[in-house]
């Protein structure tokens, strides 16, 4: 191992310098910490193997620039991040069945009317209809992300997110008005709004993550 113990003029191993530069580049290009740690460990192992045969300087030269390696790692990570974002969104979307149907069905007291008021009926239909539109768009996004079709994924996610936002907003207004019209609906209202807010936040976070992938991928050098 004597060939890997040489130092540059600054007194630091060339391999250590390279790994430090690589860590900076990985962080700059927003490669996740776990993936970055794995890349750094693998790079160190390969560099040490090369250095045993060729010396540190040639090992670093053969390995290529840290910036190029970080760019390739960033490009490889974007599809994974996008797929995870779509899966999180799809999971949150499916759980929206709870505030739309599950909670009201199991906690609402009997309604005092023979026929549901029109202002509640249309809100119910719009909320459910928008949710029904969001589901196929989300499934298309998952399939497109799996196939690494970034543009299709982002378009489908945008449509799914817009539909879900309409469903959640109209459903929340309808829940408030329903609670006002039906005595004893306070607990249902609280549970519905809390569940809607939590799931909406998860869905919004996954959409934001997908949006960052779009912006970052666009800015990556070719």
C-alpha positions in Angstrom: 0.0 0.0 0.0 3.0 2.3 -0.1 1.9 3.7 -3.5 -1.3 5.1 -1.9 0.4 6.9 0.9 1.9 9.7 -1.1 0.9 13.3 -0.4 0.5 16.4 -2.5 2.1 19.7 -1.7 -0.6 20.5 0.7 0.1 17.3 2.7 -3.2 15.6 1.8 -3.8 12.4 0.0 -5.0 12.9 -3.6 -7.7 10.4 -3.1 -8.9 12.2 0.0 -9.0 15.4 -1.9 -10.9 13.8 -4.7 -13.5 12.3 -2.3 -13.9 15.7 -0.6 -14.5 17.3 -4.0 -16.9 14.6 -4.9 -18.9 15.0 -1.7 -19.2 18.7 -2.4 -20.4 18.0 -6.0 -22.9 15.4 -4.8 -24.3 17.9 -2.3 -24.5 20.7 -4.9 -26.4 18.4 -7.3 -28.8 17.4 -4.5 -28.0 13.7 -4.4 -29.6 12.2 -1.3 -27.3 11.6 1.7 -27.7 7.8 1.7 -27.0 7.6 -2.0 -24.1 10.0 -1.7 -22.6 8.0 1.1 -22.8 4.8 -0.9 -21.2 6.5 -4.0 -18.4 7.9 -1.9 -17.7 4.5 -0.3 -17.7 2.8 -3.6 -15.5 5.5 -5.2 -13.0 5.2 -2.4 -12.8 1.4 -2.7 -12.3 1.6 -6.5 -9.7 4.4 -6.2 -7.7 2.5 -3.6 -7.7 -0.5 -5.8 -6.5 1.5 -8.8 -3.9 3.3 -6.7 -2.3 0.0 -5.6 -1.4 -0.7 -9.2 -1.0 2.8 -10.7 -0.5 5.3 -7.9 -2.9 7.9 -6.6 -2.4 10.5 -9.4 -3.1 8.1 -12.2 -6.0 6.5 -10.3 -7.7 9.8 -9.9 -7.1 10.6 -13.5 -8.6 7.3 -14.7 -11.6 7.7 -12.4 -12.7 10.9 -14.1 -13.8 14.2 -12.8 -15.8 14.5 -9.6 -18.3 16.8 -11.3 -19.0 14.3 -14.0 -19.6 11.5 -11.6 -21.9 13.7 -9.5 -23.9 14.7 -12.6 -24.3 11.1 -13.6 -25.4 10.2 -10.0 -27.9 13.1 -10.1 -29.4 12.0 -13.4 -29.7 8.4 -12.1 -31.4 9.6 -8.9 -34.1 11.8 -10.5 -36.3 8.9 -11.9 -36.2 7.2 -8.5 -37.2 10.4 -6.7 -40.0 10.9 -9.2 -41.3 7.4 -8.8 -41.3 7.7 -5.1 -43.2 11.0 -5.3 -45.9 9.4 -7.5 -46.3 6.5 -5.2 -46.7 8.7 -2.1 -49.2 10.8 -4.0 -51.2 7.7 -5.1 -51.2 6.4 -1.5 -52.4 9.7 -0.1 -55.1 9.9 -2.8 -56.4 6.4 -2.0 -56.6 7.3 1.7 -58.8 10.2 0.8 -61.6 7.6 0.8 -61.6 8.1 4.6 -62.7 11.8 4.7 -64.9 11.4 1.6 -66.7 8.3 2.7 -65.3 6.3 5.6 -65.6 8.9 8.3 -69.0 10.4 7.3 -70.5 6.9 6.8 -69.5 5.7 10.3 -69.9 8.9 12.4 -72.6 11.1 10.9 -76.0 11.1 12.8 -79.2 10.7 10.9 -80.1 13.6 8.6 -83.3 15.5 9.5 -84.5 15.9 5.9 -86.4 13.6 3.6 -84.5 15.0 0.6 -80.9 16.2 0.7 -80.6 20.0 0.1 -79.4 21.0 -3.3 -76.5 23.1 -2.0 -75.1 20.0 -0.3 -75.9 17.6 -3.2 -73.9 19.4 -5.8 -70.9 19.8 -3.6 -71.0 16.1 -2.8 -71.1 15.2 -6.5 -68.4 17.6 -7.5 -66.1 16.4 -4.7 -66.6 12.7 -5.6 -66.4 13.4 -9.3 -63.1 15.3 -9.0 -61.7 12.5 -6.8 -62.8 10.0 -9.5 -60.8 12.0 -12.1 -57.7 12.2 -9.9 -57.5 8.4 -9.4 -56.8 7.4 -13.1 -54.4 10.4 -13.5 -52.5 9.3 -10.5 -52.3 5.7 -11.8 -51.1 7.0 -15.2 -48.4 9.0 -13.3 -47.2 5.9 -11.5 -47.0 3.9 -14.7 -45.2 6.7 -16.5 -42.7 7.2 -13.7 -42.0 3.4 -13.7 -41.3 3.7 -17.4 -39.2 6.8 -16.8 -41.4 9.0 -18.9 -40.8 12.2 -17.0 -42.9 14.6 -19.0 -45.9 12.3 -19.0 -45.5 11.7 -15.3 -45.4 15.4 -14.5 -48.5 16.2 -16.7 -50.5 13.3 -15.1 -49.5 14.3 -11.6 -50.4 18.0 -12.3 -53.9 16.9 -13.5 -54.3 14.5 -10.5 -53.2 17.2 -8.1 -55.6 19.7 -9.5 -58.5 17.3 -9.4 -57.6 16.3 -5.8 -57.4 19.9 -4.8 -60.9 20.6 -6.1 -62.2 17.5 -4.4 -60.7 18.4 -1.1 -61.7 22.1 -1.2 -65.3 21.5 -2.2 -65.5 18.5 0.1 -64.3 20.6 3.1 -66.9 23.4 2.4 -69.6 20.7 2.0 -68.5 19.1 5.3 -68.8 22.5 7.1 -72.3 23.1 5.6 -73.4 19.6 6.4 -72.4 19.9 10.0 -74.4 23.2 10.2 -77.4 21.5 8.7 -77.3 18.2 10.8 -77.2 18.6 14.6 -74.6 16.5 16.3 -72.2 16.4 13.3 -69.4 18.3 15.1 -67.1 15.3 15.7 -67.6 14.2 12.1 -66.6 17.6 10.9 -63.5 17.7 13.0 -62.3 14.3 11.9 -63.1 15.0 8.3 -61.2 18.3 8.2 -58.2 16.9 10.1 -58.0 13.9 7.8 -58.4 16.1 4.7 -55.7 18.5 5.9 -53.2 15.8 6.7 -53.7 13.9 3.5 -53.7 17.1 1.5 -50.4 18.0 3.0 -48.9 14.7 2.1 -50.2 15.0 -1.5 -48.9 18.5 -1.8 -45.4 17.5 -0.5 -45.2 14.7 -3.1 -46.2 17.2 -5.8 -43.6 19.6 -4.6 -41.0 16.9 -4.7 -42.0 16.1 -8.3 -41.8 19.7 -9.2 -38.3 20.0 -7.8 -37.3 17.0 -10.0 -38.7 18.8 -13.0 -36.8 22.0 -12.3 -33.6 20.3 -11.3 -33.6 18.0 -14.3 -34.1 20.9 -16.6 -31.1 22.7 -15.2 -28.8 19.7 -15.3 -26.0 20.1 -17.9 -26.3 17.7 -20.8 
